[in-house]
Amino acid sequence: MPEKEKLNITLHLYDTEMAVKVYRDEEEVYRNAAKTITDTVNTYAGALKGKRSEKYIMYAAMLDVALRYAKEAKRNDTVPYSDILGKLTSEIEEALKNND
């Protein structure tokens, strides 16, 4: 199996340039993630600069991004549905056996 091609790219994250090596097919995801971070930090910096420290602003932005991620992961959690479907399937199979 051929090895996936990696690229060296530079991402702009708020006020920092970061060099990373990524798989070609993941480049867009990395760039979008960097944009999300930059936009979020810019939002908090706009509201809090001069009122709070840079460190506080960064932590507020990280919390914001992490909360979005956690909410999305919870929204896409299919385990409860799989469990319910499994139970229903068992009940249907049991009912069908009893009718034979």
C-alpha positions in Angstrom: 0.0 0.0 0.0 1.6 3.3 -1.0 2.4 5.8 1.7 0.1 8.9 1.8 1.8 12.1 0.7 2.6 14.7 3.3 2.9 18.5 2.8 4.8 21.1 4.8 2.4 24.0 5.3 2.4 27.1 7.4 -0.7 28.0 9.4 -1.6 31.4 10.7 -3.0 31.1 14.2 -4.0 34.5 15.5 -0.6 36.2 15.9 1.6 33.2 15.3 2.8 31.3 12.3 3.0 27.5 12.8 4.8 25.1 10.5 3.1 21.7 10.3 3.4 18.5 8.2 0.0 17.2 7.2 -1.4 14.6 4.8 -2.4 16.2 1.5 -6.0 15.2 1.9 -6.2 16.8 5.4 -4.7 20.2 4.4 -8.1 21.9 4.1 -9.2 20.6 7.5 -6.1 22.0 9.1 -6.5 25.4 7.4 -10.2 25.6 8.5 -9.2 24.7 12.1 -6.6 27.4 12.1 -9.2 29.9 10.8 -11.6 28.9 13.5 -8.9 29.4 16.1 -7.9 32.8 14.7 -11.6 34.0 14.3 -12.4 32.9 17.9 -9.3 34.5 19.4 -10.0 37.7 17.4 -13.6 37.8 18.8 -12.4 37.5 22.4 -9.5 39.8 21.9 -11.9 42.4 20.5 -14.1 42.2 23.5 -11.6 41.7 26.2 -8.3 43.3 25.1 -7.2 45.8 27.8 -9.6 44.3 30.3 -8.1 40.8 30.5 -4.6 39.3 30.0 -3.6 37.7 26.7 -3.5 34.4 28.6 -7.1 34.8 29.8 -8.2 35.6 26.2 -6.4 32.5 24.9 -8.0 30.3 27.5 -11.5 31.8 26.8 -11.0 31.1 23.1 -9.8 27.5 23.8 -12.8 26.9 26.0 -15.1 28.2 23.3 -13.6 25.9 20.7 -13.6 23.0 23.0 -17.3 23.5 23.9 -18.2 23.6 20.2 -16.3 20.4 19.7 -18.0 18.7 22.7 -21.5 19.8 21.7 -20.9 18.5 18.2 -19.5 15.2 19.4 -22.5 14.8 21.7 -24.9 15.7 19.0 -23.4 13.1 16.7 -23.2 10.3 19.4 -24.9 7.4 17.8 -24.3 4.9 20.7 -27.7 5.5 22.4 -29.5 4.9 19.0 -27.5 1.7 18.3 -28.3 0.4 21.8 -32.0 1.0 21.3 -32.0 -0.5 17.9 -30.2 -3.6 19.2 -32.8 -4.0 22.0 -35.7 -3.6 19.6 -34.1 -6.1 17.2 -33.8 -8.6 20.0 -37.4 -8.1 21.1 -38.7 -8.5 17.5 -36.6 -11.6 17.0 -37.9 -13.0 20.3 -41.5 -12.2 19.3 -41.1 -13.8 16.0 -39.7 -17.0 17.6 -42.7 -17.2 19.9 -45.1 -16.9 17.0 -43.6 -19.9 15.2 
